[in-house]
Amino acid sequence: MSFGRILVIATNVFREVVRDRILYIIGLYALILAVAIWFLPQLAATTEDKIFLDLGLAAMSLLGLIVAIFVGTGLINKEIEKRTVLVLISKPISRGEFIAGKHLGLSAVLGVLIAAMTALYLGFLQLGNIPYPLGSIILAVLFLFLQLSLITAVAIAFGVFTSSVLATLLSFGIYLMGNFTQDLVTLGRLSESANIQRMTQGLYLFLPNLSRLDLKNLAVYGADVLPHPLTLIANAVYGLLYTGLLLAIAILIFSRRQF
């Protein structure tokens, strides 16, 4: 693979997504924070600070997820439906470079979105004189980026071989189940059925454990409740390896497709 060609594809994806006014999401996020910081003192007189901390990170995660899935599922599928993929693969670009470039480009967009939303979030916290653990929030945001990058790989993998609508539904399904994989194992044990236990164990091994990359609920309480640094490193490596595996699967499927 040539990193130069991957970078060219990623740059084109970045420009295309930005032209689609996806960055308006930053304005939507600012509006959500403005409404929350105005309304919360009237609704929760004693806990508004903690609620705002939670809400800001949750809204950031949700908006990022929407971009990752809705844009990610269409990155490859749109090229296939418009037949522009024929022009691209006829050039000296391998299909692996094509997939990697698409993922890198959308990940860059997500990085810009998250950075901008984080700056707004911290600005509103300062404006509202709300105490916050800066280091824990930054760490949670970095892990959120890893999680969204993984979901982008999921969306691209599904978008390679199915329609955008079905790929979107499947990607949301993976996200929801990926956040509750440990609960699936517990549910299997409670069922007292060997078949159900095997099924839940299989899902636990197959599905990405997204809870390992979710520090939102812990971040608002400061560094004292965060996992051990070695655990954080292991979780980050897990996210990167799983993303790489998904991209490898997407490349394999895309390489076998005939156009």
Salt bridges, closest charged atoms under 4 A:
GLU16 OE2 - LYS78 NZ 2.81
GLU79 OE2 - LYS102 NZ 2.74
GLU97 OE1 - ARG5 NE 2.94
ASP214 OD1 - LYS216 NZ 2.79
